[in-house]
């Protein structure tokens, strides 16, 4: 069932994280290896492991976007 961006925006953050986790689990590793350089692959794998272990801090897109916009206004 296709999910559009507007539906995702309406989801609670916990559901978004579960969706993200499900997507990560279902990405074909061979496909990833075709498109990622070794260094990029290592960075991605480290970040996935940090996310899964709960040691990575996550934020909503709205908060990230606000911080970026604030930074742009300061320049």
Predicted model as a PDB file, atoms N, CA, C, CB and O in Angstrom, pLDDT in the B-factor column:
MODEL        1                                                                  
ATOM      1  N   UNK A   1       0.840  -1.177   0.000  1.00 57.00           N  
ATOM      2  CA  UNK A   1       0.000   0.000   0.000  1.00 57.00           C  
ATOM      3  C   UNK A   1       0.883   1.237   0.000  1.00 57.00           C  
ATOM      4  CB  UNK A   1      -0.955   0.000   1.211  1.00 57.00           C  
ATOM      5  O   UNK A   1       1.682   1.413   0.920  1.00 57.00           O  
ATOM      6  N   UNK A   2       0.763   2.093  -0.998  1.00 72.00           N  
ATOM      7  CA  UNK A   2       1.590   3.300  -1.066  1.00 72.00           C  
ATOM      8  C   UNK A   2       1.233   4.269   0.058  1.00 72.00           C  
ATOM      9  CB  UNK A   2       1.425   3.988  -2.430  1.00 72.00           C  
ATOM     10  O   UNK A   2       0.072   4.407   0.445  1.00 72.00           O  
ATOM     11  N   UNK A   3       2.255   4.927   0.563  1.00 72.00           N  
ATOM     12  CA  UNK A   3       2.063   5.942   1.600  1.00 72.00           C  
ATOM     13  C   UNK A   3       2.635   7.237   1.048  1.00 72.00           C  
ATOM     14  CB  UNK A   3       2.754   5.534   2.971  1.00 72.00           C  
ATOM     15  O   UNK A   3       3.768   7.272   0.569  1.00 72.00           O  
ATOM     16  N   UNK A   4       1.844   8.302   1.118  1.00 84.00           N  
ATOM     17  CA  UNK A   4       2.373   9.568   0.610  1.00 84.00           C  
ATOM     18  C   UNK A   4       2.969  10.394   1.738  1.00 84.00           C  
ATOM     19  CB  UNK A   4       1.273  10.364  -0.104  1.00 84.00           C  
ATOM     20  O   UNK A   4       2.761  10.102   2.916  1.00 84.00           O  
ATOM     21  N   UNK A   5       3.717  11.435   1.363  1.00 86.00           N  
ATOM     22  CA  UNK A   5       4.416  12.258   2.345  1.00 86.00           C  
ATOM     23  C   UNK A   5       3.464  12.913   3.336  1.00 86.00           C  
ATOM     24  CB  UNK A   5       5.229  13.319   1.644  1.00 86.00           C  
ATOM     25  O   UNK A   5       3.795  13.048   4.514  1.00 86.00           O  
ATOM     26  N   UNK A   6       2.303  13.318   2.878  1.00 88.00           N  
ATOM     27  CA  UNK A   6       1.342  13.957   3.780  1.00 88.00           C  
ATOM     28  C   UNK A   6       0.871  12.992   4.858  1.00 88.00           C  
ATOM     29  CB  UNK A   6       0.143  14.486   2.995  1.00 88.00           C  
ATOM     30  O   UNK A   6       0.696  13.385   6.012  1.00 88.00           O  
ATOM     31  N   UNK A   7       0.663  11.723   4.487  1.00 88.00           N  
ATOM     32  CA  UNK A   7       0.265  10.715   5.472  1.00 88.00           C  
ATOM     33  C   UNK A   7       1.372  10.525   6.515  1.00 88.00           C  
ATOM     34  CB  UNK A   7      -0.057   9.369   4.774  1.00 88.00           C  
ATOM     35  O   UNK A   7       1.099  10.397   7.708  1.00 88.00           O  
ATOM     36  N   UNK A   8       2.608  10.508   6.051  1.00 87.00           N  
ATOM     37  CA  UNK A   8       3.731  10.313   6.963  1.00 87.00           C  
ATOM     38  C   UNK A   8       3.842  11.503   7.914  1.00 87.00           C  
ATOM     39  CB  UNK A   8       5.049  10.123   6.177  1.00 87.00           C  
ATOM     40  O   UNK A   8       4.096  11.318   9.104  1.00 87.00           O  
ATOM     41  N   UNK A   9       3.655  12.711   7.407  1.00 88.00           N  
ATOM     42  CA  UNK A   9       3.740  13.908   8.251  1.00 88.00           C  
ATOM     43  C   UNK A   9       2.716  13.871   9.379  1.00 88.00           C  
ATOM     44  CB  UNK A   9       3.537  15.167   7.408  1.00 88.00           C  
ATOM     45  O   UNK A   9       2.965  14.403  10.461  1.00 88.00           O  
ATOM     46  N   UNK A  10       1.573  13.249   9.133  1.00 90.00           N  
ATOM     47  CA  UNK A  10       0.504  13.189  10.134  1.00 90.00           C  
ATOM     48  C   UNK A  10       0.743  12.113  11.189  1.00 90.00           C  
ATOM     49  CB  UNK A  10      -0.824  12.940   9.453  1.00 90.00           C  
ATOM     50  O   UNK A  10       0.090  12.110  12.233  1.00 90.00           O  
ATOM     51  N   UNK A  11       1.674  11.200  10.921  1.00 87.00           N  
ATOM     52  CA  UNK A  11       1.937  10.099  11.843  1.00 87.00           C  
ATOM     53  C   UNK A  11       2.637  10.602  13.095  1.00 87.00           C  
ATOM     54  CB  UNK A  11       2.782   9.018  11.163  1.00 87.00           C  
ATOM     55  O   UNK A  11       3.434  11.537  13.024  1.00 87.00           O  
ATOM     56  N   UNK A  12       2.349   9.990  14.247  1.00 90.00           N  
ATOM     57  CA  UNK A  12       3.126  10.314  15.456  1.00 90.00           C  
ATOM     58  C   UNK A  12       4.589   9.919  15.240  1.00 90.00           C  
ATOM     59  CB  UNK A  12       2.540   9.584  16.715  1.00 90.00           C  
ATOM     60  O   UNK A  12       4.888   9.016  14.459  1.00 90.00           O  
ATOM     61  N   UNK A  13       5.491  10.606  15.939  1.00 89.00           N  
ATOM     62  CA  UNK A  13       6.923  10.354  15.761  1.00 89.00           C  
ATOM     63  C   UNK A  13       7.285   8.888  16.001  1.00 89.00           C  
ATOM     64  CB  UNK A  13       7.728  11.241  16.702  1.00 89.00           C  
ATOM     65  O   UNK A  13       8.125   8.332  15.294  1.00 89.00           O  
ATOM     66  N   UNK A  14       6.659   8.268  16.985  1.00 88.00           N  
ATOM     67  CA  UNK A  14       6.970   6.857  17.273  1.00 88.00           C  
ATOM     68  C   UNK A  14       6.645   5.977  16.073  1.00 88.00           C  
ATOM     69  CB  UNK A  14       6.189   6.368  18.513  1.00 88.00           C  
ATOM     70  O   UNK A  14       7.397   5.053  15.760  1.00 88.00           O  
ATOM     71  N   UNK A  15       5.531   6.254  15.397  1.00 89.00           N  
ATOM     72  CA  UNK A  15       5.170   5.466  14.205  1.00 89.00           C  
ATOM     73  C   UNK A  15       6.136   5.741  13.064  1.00 89.00           C  
ATOM     74  CB  UNK A  15       3.727   5.781  13.757  1.00 89.00           C  
ATOM     75  O   UNK A  15       6.485   4.828  12.316  1.00 89.00           O  
ATOM     76  N   UNK A  16       6.575   6.997  12.922  1.00 87.00           N  
ATOM     77  CA  UNK A  16       7.547   7.328  11.876  1.00 87.00           C  
ATOM     78  C   UNK A  16       8.845   6.540  12.096  1.00 87.00           C  
ATOM     79  CB  UNK A  16       7.835   8.858  11.860  1.00 87.00           C  
ATOM     80  O   UNK A  16       9.426   6.007  11.150  1.00 87.00           O  
ATOM     81  N   UNK A  17       9.286   6.476  13.351  1.00 86.00           N  
ATOM     82  CA  UNK A  17      10.518   5.733  13.644  1.00 86.00           C  
ATOM     83  C   UNK A  17      10.350   4.243  13.367  1.00 86.00           C  
ATOM     84  CB  UNK A  17      10.933   5.946  15.102  1.00 86.00           C  
ATOM     85  O   UNK A  17      11.271   3.593  12.871  1.00 86.00           O  
ATOM     86  N   UNK A  18       9.172   3.700  13.687  1.00 87.00           N  
ATOM     87  CA  UNK A  18       8.927   2.277  13.385  1.00 87.00           C  
ATOM     88  C   UNK A  18       8.918   2.054  11.873  1.00 87.00           C  
ATOM     89  CB  UNK A  18       7.579   1.805  14.006  1.00 87.00           C  
ATOM     90  O   UNK A  18       9.452   1.052  11.397  1.00 87.00           O  
ATOM     91  N   UNK A  19       8.322   2.968  11.118  1.00 86.00           N  
ATOM     92  CA  UNK A  19       8.314   2.867   9.666  1.00 86.00           C  
ATOM     93  C   UNK A  19       9.735   2.932   9.121  1.00 86.00           C  
ATOM     94  CB  UNK A  19       7.454   3.977   9.053  1.00 86.00           C  
ATOM     95  O   UNK A  19      10.109   2.152   8.245  1.00 86.00           O  
ATOM     96  N   UNK A  20      10.519   3.865   9.642  1.00 83.00           N  
ATOM     97  CA  UNK A  20      11.919   4.011   9.235  1.00 83.00           C  
ATOM     98  C   UNK A  20      12.697   2.729   9.505  1.00 83.00           C  
ATOM     99  CB  UNK A  20      12.575   5.192   9.969  1.00 83.00           C  
ATOM    100  O   UNK A  20      13.456   2.264   8.655  1.00 83.00           O  
ATOM    101  N   UNK A  21      12.507   2.167  10.682  1.00 83.00           N  
ATOM    102  CA  UNK A  21      13.183   0.925  11.052  1.00 83.00           C  
ATOM    103  C   UNK A  21      12.788  -0.204  10.110  1.00 83.00           C  
ATOM    104  CB  UNK A  21      12.855   0.544  12.503  1.00 83.00           C  
ATOM    105  O   UNK A  21      13.637  -0.982   9.677  1.00 83.00           O  
ATOM    106  N   UNK A  22      11.503  -0.293   9.793  1.00 84.00           N  
ATOM    107  CA  UNK A  22      11.015  -1.329   8.871  1.00 84.00           C  
ATOM    108  C   UNK A  22      11.635  -1.147   7.481  1.00 84.00           C  
ATOM    109  CB  UNK A  22       9.465  -1.288   8.775  1.00 84.00           C  
ATOM    110  O   UNK A  22      12.033  -2.121   6.843  1.00 84.00           O  
ATOM    111  N   UNK A  23      11.715   0.098   7.020  1.00 83.00           N  
ATOM    112  CA  UNK A  23      12.318   0.360   5.711  1.00 83.00           C  
ATOM    113  C   UNK A  23      13.791  -0.038   5.696  1.00 83.00           C  
ATOM    114  CB  UNK A  23      12.168   1.842   5.340  1.00 83.00           C  
ATOM    115  O   UNK A  23      14.267  -0.630   4.728  1.00 83.00           O  
ATOM    116  N   UNK A  24      14.512   0.288   6.768  1.00 79.00           N  
ATOM    117  CA  UNK A  24      15.924  -0.086   6.836  1.00 79.00           C  
ATOM    118  C   UNK A  24      16.101  -1.594   6.782  1.00 79.00           C  
ATOM    119  CB  UNK A  24      16.558   0.465   8.106  1.00 79.00           C  
ATOM    120  O   UNK A  24      17.020  -2.097   6.136  1.00 79.00           O  
ATOM    121  N   UNK A  25      15.222  -2.307   7.459  1.00 81.00           N  
ATOM    122  CA  UNK A  25      15.314  -3.767   7.471  1.00 81.00           C  
ATOM    123  C   UNK A  25      15.023  -4.388   6.111  1.00 81.00           C  
ATOM    124  CB  UNK A  25      14.362  -4.331   8.495  1.00 81.00           C  
ATOM    125  O   UNK A  25      15.431  -5.518   5.843  1.00 81.00           O  
ATOM    126  N   UNK A  26      14.322  -3.657   5.257  1.00 80.00           N  
ATOM    127  CA  UNK A  26      13.887  -4.227   3.989  1.00 80.00           C  
ATOM    128  C   UNK A  26      14.627  -3.703   2.770  1.00 80.00           C  
ATOM    129  CB  UNK A  26      12.446  -3.979   3.815  1.00 80.00           C  
ATOM    130  O   UNK A  26      14.229  -3.969   1.636  1.00 80.00           O  
ATOM    131  N   UNK A  27      15.695  -2.964   2.997  1.00 80.00           N  
ATOM    132  CA  UNK A  27      16.495  -2.510   1.868  1.00 80.00           C  
ATOM    133  C   UNK A  27      17.434  -3.637   1.467  1.00 80.00           C  
ATOM    134  CB  UNK A  27      17.290  -1.211   2.218  1.00 80.00           C  
ATOM    135  O   UNK A  27      18.120  -4.212   2.313  1.00 80.00           O  
ATOM    136  N   UNK A  28      17.464  -3.944   0.205  1.00 76.00           N  
ATOM    137  CA  UNK A  28      18.312  -5.001  -0.318  1.00 76.00           C  
ATOM    138  C   UNK A  28      19.781  -4.586  -0.205  1.00 76.00           C  
ATOM    139  CB  UNK A  28      17.943  -5.323  -1.788  1.00 76.00           C  
ATOM    140  O   UNK A  28      20.196  -3.597  -0.810  1.00 76.00           O  
ATOM    141  N   UNK A  29      20.562  -5.336   0.567  1.00 74.00           N  
ATOM    142  CA  UNK A  29      21.970  -4.977   0.788  1.00 74.00           C  
ATOM    143  C   UNK A  29      22.779  -4.978  -0.504  1.00 74.00           C  
ATOM    144  CB  UNK A  29      22.603  -5.938   1.782  1.00 74.00           C  
ATOM    145  O   UNK A  29      23.698  -4.173  -0.657  1.00 74.00           O  
ATOM    146  N   UNK A  30      22.456  -5.854  -1.419  1.00 74.00           N  
ATOM    147  CA  UNK A  30      23.177  -5.866  -2.693  1.00 74.00           C  
ATOM    148  C   UNK A  30      22.940  -4.563  -3.446  1.00 74.00           C  
ATOM    149  CB  UNK A  30      22.742  -7.070  -3.557  1.00 74.00           C  
ATOM    150  O   UNK A  30      23.855  -4.023  -4.069  1.00 74.00           O  
ATOM    151  N   UNK A  31      21.719  -4.064  -3.387  1.00 74.00           N  
ATOM    152  CA  UNK A  31      21.397  -2.790  -4.032  1.00 74.00           C  
ATOM    153  C   UNK A  31      22.172  -1.658  -3.371  1.00 74.00           C  
ATOM    154  CB  UNK A  31      19.879  -2.510  -3.970  1.00 74.00           C  
ATOM    155  O   UNK A  31      22.703  -0.781  -4.053  1.00 74.00           O  
ATOM    156  N   UNK A  32      22.234  -1.677  -2.054  1.00 70.00           N  
ATOM    157  CA  UNK A  32      23.005  -0.658  -1.332  1.00 70.00           C  
ATOM    158  C   UNK A  32      24.462  -0.703  -1.769  1.00 70.00           C  
ATOM    159  CB  UNK A  32      22.895  -0.864   0.201  1.00 70.00           C  
ATOM    160  O   UNK A  32      25.067   0.335  -2.034  1.00 70.00           O  
ATOM    161  N   UNK A  33      25.019  -1.891  -1.844  1.00 69.00           N  
ATOM    162  CA  UNK A  33      26.426  -2.039  -2.201  1.00 69.00           C  
ATOM    163  C   UNK A  33      26.718  -1.542  -3.611  1.00 69.00           C  
ATOM    164  CB  UNK A  33      26.843  -3.486  -2.074  1.00 69.00           C  
ATOM    165  O   UNK A  33      27.826  -1.080  -3.885  1.00 69.00           O  
ATOM    166  N   UNK A  34      25.751  -1.631  -4.496  1.00 71.00           N  
ATOM    167  CA  UNK A  34      25.943  -1.159  -5.868  1.00 71.00           C  
ATOM    168  C   UNK A  34      26.094   0.357  -5.917  1.00 71.00           C  
ATOM    169  CB  UNK A  34      24.771  -1.596  -6.749  1.00 71.00           C  
ATOM    170  O   UNK A  34      26.804   0.884  -6.773  1.00 71.00           O  
ATOM    171  N   UNK A  35      25.436   1.051  -5.011  1.00 69.00           N  
ATOM    172  CA  UNK A  35      25.375   2.506  -5.098  1.00 69.00           C  
ATOM    173  C   UNK A  35      26.227   3.252  -4.082  1.00 69.00           C  
ATOM    174  CB  UNK A  35      23.981   2.936  -4.947  1.00 69.00           C  
ATOM    175  O   UNK A  35      26.428   4.459  -4.220  1.00 69.00           O  
ATOM    176  N   UNK A  36      26.720   2.578  -3.089  1.00 66.00           N  
ATOM    177  CA  UNK A  36      27.491   3.259  -2.064  1.00 66.00           C  
ATOM    178  C   UNK A  36      28.965   2.903  -2.141  1.00 66.00           C  
ATOM    179  CB  UNK A  36      26.949   2.922  -0.694  1.00 66.00           C  
ATOM    180  O   UNK A  36      29.336   1.747  -2.345  1.00 66.00           O  
ATOM    181  N   UNK A  37      29.784   3.910  -1.976  1.00 69.00           N  
ATOM    182  CA  UNK A  37      31.218   3.679  -1.876  1.00 69.00           C  
ATOM    183  C   UNK A  37      31.487   3.065  -0.511  1.00 69.00           C  
ATOM    184  CB  UNK A  37      32.035   5.005  -2.079  1.00 69.00           C  
ATOM    185  O   UNK A  37      30.640   3.126   0.380  1.00 69.00           O  
ATOM    186  N   UNK A  38      32.647   2.483  -0.349  1.00 74.00           N  
ATOM    187  CA  UNK A  38      32.996   1.801   0.890  1.00 74.00           C  
ATOM    188  C   UNK A  38      32.866   2.720   2.099  1.00 74.00           C  
ATOM    189  CB  UNK A  38      34.408   1.255   0.806  1.00 74.00           C  
ATOM    190  O   UNK A  38      32.268   2.331   3.103  1.00 74.00           O  
ATOM    191  N   UNK A  39      33.410   3.924   2.025  1.00 78.00           N  
ATOM    192  CA  UNK A  39      33.355   4.850   3.156  1.00 78.00           C  
ATOM    193  C   UNK A  39      31.914   5.231   3.477  1.00 78.00           C  
ATOM    194  CB  UNK A  39      34.182   6.109   2.859  1.00 78.00           C  
ATOM    195  O   UNK A  39      31.521   5.267   4.643  1.00 78.00           O  
ATOM    196  N   UNK A  40      31.130   5.515   2.445  1.00 80.00           N  
ATOM    197  CA  UNK A  40      29.730   5.876   2.654  1.00 80.00           C  
ATOM    198  C   UNK A  40      28.959   4.716   3.283  1.00 80.00           C  
ATOM    199  CB  UNK A  40      29.077   6.289   1.324  1.00 80.00           C  
ATOM    200  O   UNK A  40      28.113   4.915   4.156  1.00 80.00           O  
ATOM    201  N   UNK A  41      29.264   3.515   2.829  1.00 79.00           N  
ATOM    202  CA  UNK A  41      28.611   2.322   3.358  1.00 79.00           C  
ATOM    203  C   UNK A  41      28.915   2.163   4.849  1.00 79.00           C  
ATOM    204  CB  UNK A  41      29.063   1.068   2.579  1.00 79.00           C  
ATOM    205  O   UNK A  41      28.023   1.848   5.636  1.00 79.00           O  
ATOM    206  N   UNK A  42      30.163   2.378   5.232  1.00 84.00           N  
ATOM    207  CA  UNK A  42      30.547   2.264   6.637  1.00 84.00           C  
ATOM    208  C   UNK A  42      29.820   3.301   7.495  1.00 84.00           C  
ATOM    209  CB  UNK A  42      32.065   2.424   6.788  1.00 84.00           C  
ATOM    210  O   UNK A  42      29.340   2.985   8.583  1.00 84.00           O  
ATOM    211  N   UNK A  43      29.740   4.525   7.008  1.00 88.00           N  
ATOM    212  CA  UNK A  43      29.040   5.582   7.745  1.00 88.00           C  
ATOM    213  C   UNK A  43      27.570   5.221   7.903  1.00 88.00           C  
ATOM    214  CB  UNK A  43      29.184   6.943   7.025  1.00 88.00           C  
ATOM    215  O   UNK A  43      27.010   5.363   8.990  1.00 88.00           O  
ATOM    216  N   UNK A  44      26.944   4.755   6.831  1.00 86.00           N  
ATOM    217  CA  UNK A  44      25.538   4.372   6.890  1.00 86.00           C  
ATOM    218  C   UNK A  44      25.322   3.231   7.883  1.00 86.00           C  
ATOM    219  CB  UNK A  44      25.039   3.964   5.500  1.00 86.00           C  
ATOM    220  O   UNK A  44      24.396   3.281   8.693  1.00 86.00           O  
ATOM    221  N   UNK A  45      26.159   2.220   7.825  1.00 87.00           N  
ATOM    222  CA  UNK A  45      26.020   1.089   8.748  1.00 87.00           C  
ATOM    223  C   UNK A  45      26.212   1.516  10.211  1.00 87.00           C  
ATOM    224  CB  UNK A  45      27.031  -0.008   8.389  1.00 87.00           C  
ATOM    225  O   UNK A  45      25.501   1.045  11.099  1.00 87.00           O  
ATOM    226  N   UNK A  46      27.183   2.416  10.454  1.00 90.00           N  
ATOM    227  CA  UNK A  46      27.385   2.923  11.816  1.00 90.00           C  
ATOM    228  C   UNK A  46      26.142   3.658  12.310  1.00 90.00           C  
ATOM    229  CB  UNK A  46      28.610   3.858  11.869  1.00 90.00           C  
ATOM    230  O   UNK A  46      25.721   3.485  13.453  1.00 90.00           O  
ATOM    231  N   UNK A  47      25.565   4.474  11.444  1.00 89.00           N  
ATOM    232  CA  UNK A  47      24.383   5.241  11.834  1.00 89.00           C  
ATOM    233  C   UNK A  47      23.183   4.329  12.072  1.00 89.00           C  
ATOM    234  CB  UNK A  47      24.048   6.279  10.762  1.00 89.00           C  
ATOM    235  O   UNK A  47      22.412   4.547  13.006  1.00 89.00           O  
ATOM    236  N   UNK A  48      23.023   3.317  11.236  1.00 88.00           N  
ATOM    237  CA  UNK A  48      21.926   2.371  11.430  1.00 88.00           C  
ATOM    238  C   UNK A  48      22.090   1.657  12.762  1.00 88.00           C  
ATOM    239  CB  UNK A  48      21.869   1.350  10.272  1.00 88.00           C  
ATOM    240  O   UNK A  48      21.117   1.484  13.496  1.00 88.00           O  
ATOM    241  N   UNK A  49      23.307   1.241  13.082  1.00 90.00           N  
ATOM    242  CA  UNK A  49      23.559   0.551  14.349  1.00 90.00           C  
ATOM    243  C   UNK A  49      23.287   1.474  15.538  1.00 90.00           C  
ATOM    244  CB  UNK A  49      25.008   0.034  14.401  1.00 90.00           C  
ATOM    245  O   UNK A  49      22.690   1.045  16.525  1.00 90.00           O  
ATOM    246  N   UNK A  50      23.714   2.724  15.456  1.00 91.00           N  
ATOM    247  CA  UNK A  50      23.445   3.685  16.524  1.00 91.00           C  
ATOM    248  C   UNK A  50      21.936   3.885  16.693  1.00 91.00           C  
ATOM    249  CB  UNK A  50      24.137   5.034  16.226  1.00 91.00           C  
ATOM    250  O   UNK A  50      21.436   3.957  17.816  1.00 91.00           O  
ATOM    251  N   UNK A  51      21.216   3.976  15.569  1.00 88.00           N  
ATOM    252  CA  UNK A  51      19.758   4.142  15.636  1.00 88.00           C  
ATOM    253  C   UNK A  51      19.121   2.942  16.317  1.00 88.00           C  
ATOM    254  CB  UNK A  51      19.162   4.332  14.223  1.00 88.00           C  
ATOM    255  O   UNK A  51      18.306   3.095  17.227  1.00 88.00           O  
ATOM    256  N   UNK A  52      19.492   1.759  15.879  1.00 89.00           N  
ATOM    257  CA  UNK A  52      18.885   0.536  16.431  1.00 89.00           C  
ATOM    258  C   UNK A  52      19.235   0.324  17.900  1.00 89.00           C  
ATOM    259  CB  UNK A  52      19.330  -0.675  15.625  1.00 89.00           C  
ATOM    260  O   UNK A  52      18.430  -0.219  18.657  1.00 89.00           O  
ATOM    261  N   UNK A  53      20.429   0.746  18.309  1.00 92.00           N  
ATOM    262  CA  UNK A  53      20.832   0.553  19.707  1.00 92.00           C  
ATOM    263  C   UNK A  53      20.298   1.654  20.614  1.00 92.00           C  
ATOM    264  CB  UNK A  53      22.347   0.497  19.814  1.00 92.00           C  
ATOM    265  O   UNK A  53      20.425   1.570  21.836  1.00 92.00           O  
ATOM    266  N   UNK A  54      19.708   2.672  20.031  1.00 88.00           N  
ATOM    267  CA  UNK A  54      19.140   3.761  20.821  1.00 88.00           C  
ATOM    268  C   UNK A  54      20.151   4.799  21.249  1.00 88.00           C  
ATOM    269  CB  UNK A  54      18.478   3.211  22.022  1.00 88.00           C  
ATOM    270  O   UNK A  54      19.837   5.656  22.075  1.00 88.00           O  
ATOM    271  N   UNK A  55      21.368   4.745  20.705  1.00 91.00           N  
ATOM    272  CA  UNK A  55      22.387   5.714  21.094  1.00 91.00           C  
ATOM    273  C   UNK A  55      22.407   6.936  20.181  1.00 91.00           C  
ATOM    274  CB  UNK A  55      23.747   5.057  21.094  1.00 91.00           C  
ATOM    275  O   UNK A  55      23.147   7.884  20.442  1.00 91.00           O  
ATOM    276  N   UNK A  56      21.617   6.930  19.128  1.00 86.00           N  
ATOM    277  CA  UNK A  56      21.548   8.074  18.222  1.00 86.00           C  
ATOM    278  C   UNK A  56      20.363   8.938  18.616  1.00 86.00           C  
ATOM    279  CB  UNK A  56      21.432   7.616  16.740  1.00 86.00           C  
ATOM    280  O   UNK A  56      19.257   8.443  18.831  1.00 86.00           O  
ATOM    281  N   UNK A  57      20.611  10.225  18.706  1.00 83.00           N  
ATOM    282  CA  UNK A  57      19.518  11.144  18.981  1.00 83.00           C  
ATOM    283  C   UNK A  57      18.809  11.460  17.676  1.00 83.00           C  
ATOM    284  CB  UNK A  57      20.029  12.440  19.665  1.00 83.00           C  
ATOM    285  O   UNK A  57      19.449  11.773  16.672  1.00 83.00           O  
ATOM    286  N   UNK A  58      17.498  11.378  17.696  1.00 85.00           N  
ATOM    287  CA  UNK A  58      16.697  11.673  16.511  1.00 85.00           C  
ATOM    288  C   UNK A  58      15.832  12.893  16.795  1.00 85.00           C  
ATOM    289  CB  UNK A  58      15.820  10.452  16.103  1.00 85.00           C  
ATOM    290  O   UNK A  58      15.496  13.174  17.945  1.00 85.00           O  
ATOM    291  N   UNK A  59      15.482  13.597  15.758  1.00 87.00           N  
ATOM    292  CA  UNK A  59      14.627  14.762  15.898  1.00 87.00           C  
ATOM    293  C   UNK A  59      13.622  14.744  14.762  1.00 87.00           C  
ATOM    294  CB  UNK A  59      15.455  16.081  15.901  1.00 87.00           C  
ATOM    295  O   UNK A  59      13.816  14.062  13.757  1.00 87.00           O  
ATOM    296  N   UNK A  60      12.555  15.493  14.929  1.00 89.00           N  
ATOM    297  CA  UNK A  60      11.543  15.568  13.881  1.00 89.00           C  
ATOM    298  C   UNK A  60      12.064  16.444  12.748  1.00 89.00           C  
ATOM    299  CB  UNK A  60      10.201  16.123  14.437  1.00 89.00           C  
ATOM    300  O   UNK A  60      12.925  17.298  12.955  1.00 89.00           O  
ATOM    301  N   UNK A  61      11.536  16.224  11.562  1.00 91.00           N  
ATOM    302  CA  UNK A  61      11.931  17.047  10.426  1.00 91.00           C  
ATOM    303  C   UNK A  61      11.566  18.503  10.685  1.00 91.00           C  
ATOM    304  CB  UNK A  61      11.264  16.545   9.131  1.00 91.00           C  
ATOM    305  O   UNK A  61      12.305  19.404  10.287  1.00 91.00           O  
ATOM    306  N   UNK A  62      10.441  18.744  11.345  1.00 91.00           N  
ATOM    307  CA  UNK A  62      10.017  20.107  11.627  1.00 91.00           C  
ATOM    308  C   UNK A  62      11.068  20.846  12.461  1.00 91.00           C  
ATOM    309  CB  UNK A  62       8.666  20.103  12.353  1.00 91.00           C  
ATOM    310  O   UNK A  62      11.372  22.006  12.182  1.00 91.00           O  
ATOM    311  N   UNK A  63      11.624  20.182  13.483  1.00 92.00           N  
ATOM    312  CA  UNK A  63      12.654  20.802  14.320  1.00 92.00           C  
ATOM    313  C   UNK A  63      13.949  21.029  13.548  1.00 92.00           C  
ATOM    314  CB  UNK A  63      12.928  19.937  15.545  1.00 92.00           C  
ATOM    315  O   UNK A  63      14.587  22.072  13.690  1.00 92.00           O  
ATOM    316  N   UNK A  64      14.331  20.061  12.739  1.00 92.00           N  
ATOM    317  CA  UNK A  64      15.544  20.192  11.934  1.00 92.00           C  
ATOM    318  C   UNK A  64      15.391  21.338  10.946  1.00 92.00           C  
ATOM    319  CB  UNK A  64      15.853  18.877  11.188  1.00 92.00           C  
ATOM    320  O   UNK A  64      16.291  22.164  10.795  1.00 92.00           O  
ATOM    321  N   UNK A  65      14.250  21.382  10.280  1.00 93.00           N  
ATOM    322  CA  UNK A  65      13.991  22.444   9.306  1.00 93.00           C  
ATOM    323  C   UNK A  65      14.025  23.816   9.979  1.00 93.00           C  
ATOM    324  CB  UNK A  65      12.630  22.222   8.619  1.00 93.00           C  
ATOM    325  O   UNK A  65      14.579  24.766   9.425  1.00 93.00           O  
ATOM    326  N   UNK A  66      13.437  23.920  11.163  1.00 93.00           N  
ATOM    327  CA  UNK A  66      13.437  25.200  11.890  1.00 93.00           C  
ATOM    328  C   UNK A  66      14.861  25.619  12.229  1.00 93.00           C  
ATOM    329  CB  UNK A  66      12.593  25.096  13.182  1.00 93.00           C  
ATOM    330  O   UNK A  66      15.219  26.783  12.044  1.00 93.00           O  
ATOM    331  N   UNK A  67      15.684  24.688  12.723  1.00 92.00           N  
ATOM    332  CA  UNK A  67      17.070  25.020  13.047  1.00 92.00           C  
ATOM    333  C   UNK A  67      17.833  25.486  11.811  1.00 92.00           C  
ATOM    334  CB  UNK A  67      17.772  23.814  13.671  1.00 92.00           C  
ATOM    335  O   UNK A  67      18.594  26.451  11.873  1.00 92.00           O  
ATOM    336  N   UNK A  68      17.627  24.796  10.686  1.00 93.00           N  
ATOM    337  CA  UNK A  68      18.310  25.183   9.451  1.00 93.00           C  
ATOM    338  C   UNK A  68      17.865  26.567   8.983  1.00 93.00           C  
ATOM    339  CB  UNK A  68      18.049  24.147   8.350  1.00 93.00           C  
ATOM    340  O   UNK A  68      18.685  27.382   8.561  1.00 93.00           O  
ATOM    341  N   UNK A  69      16.574  26.823   9.061  1.00 93.00           N  
ATOM    342  CA  UNK A  69      16.057  28.133   8.653  1.00 93.00           C  
ATOM    343  C   UNK A  69      16.604  29.233   9.572  1.00 93.00           C  
ATOM    344  CB  UNK A  69      14.503  28.135   8.672  1.00 93.00           C  
ATOM    345  O   UNK A  69      16.961  30.316   9.107  1.00 93.00           O  
ATOM    346  N   UNK A  70      16.666  28.950  10.876  1.00 93.00           N  
ATOM    347  CA  UNK A  70      17.227  29.915  11.824  1.00 93.00           C  
ATOM    348  C   UNK A  70      18.693  30.208  11.498  1.00 93.00           C  
ATOM    349  CB  UNK A  70      17.099  29.388  13.267  1.00 93.00           C  
ATOM    350  O   UNK A  70      19.136  31.354  11.560  1.00 93.00           O  
ATOM    351  N   UNK A  71      19.434  29.158  11.151  1.00 91.00           N  
ATOM    352  CA  UNK A  71      20.844  29.338  10.799  1.00 91.00           C  
ATOM    353  C   UNK A  71      20.983  30.183   9.535  1.00 91.00           C  
ATOM    354  CB  UNK A  71      21.529  27.972  10.603  1.00 91.00           C  
ATOM    355  O   UNK A  71      21.868  31.034   9.454  1.00 91.00           O  
ATOM    356  N   UNK A  72      20.122  29.956   8.557  1.00 91.00           N  
ATOM    357  CA  UNK A  72      20.172  30.737   7.325  1.00 91.00           C  
ATOM    358  C   UNK A  72      19.850  32.204   7.587  1.00 91.00           C  
ATOM    359  CB  UNK A  72      19.203  30.164   6.296  1.00 91.00           C  
ATOM    360  O   UNK A  72      20.445  33.091   6.973  1.00 91.00           O  
ATOM    361  N   UNK A  73      18.921  32.461   8.485  1.00 90.00           N  
ATOM    362  CA  UNK A  73      18.548  33.844   8.805  1.00 90.00           C  
ATOM    363  C   UNK A  73      19.672  34.580   9.489  1.00 90.00           C  
ATOM    364  CB  UNK A  73      17.314  33.873   9.683  1.00 90.00           C  
ATOM    365  O   UNK A  73      19.790  35.799   9.363  1.00 90.00           O  
ATOM    366  N   UNK A  74      20.511  33.842  10.222  1.00 89.00           N  
ATOM    367  CA  UNK A  74      21.607  34.470  10.950  1.00 89.00           C  
ATOM    368  C   UNK A  74      22.755  34.875  10.025  1.00 89.00           C  
ATOM    369  CB  UNK A  74      22.119  33.531  12.025  1.00 89.00           C  
ATOM    370  O   UNK A  74      23.585  35.703  10.401  1.00 89.00           O  
ATOM    371  N   UNK A  75      22.813  34.317   8.851  1.00 75.00           N  
ATOM    372  CA  UNK A  75      23.925  34.603   7.918  1.00 75.00           C  
ATOM    373  C   UNK A  75      23.648  35.847   7.112  1.00 75.00           C  
ATOM    374  CB  UNK A  75      24.163  33.421   6.971  1.00 75.00           C  
ATOM    375  O   UNK A  75      24.467  36.239   6.281  1.00 75.00           O  
TER     376      UNK A  75                                                      
ENDMDL                                                                          
END                                                                             
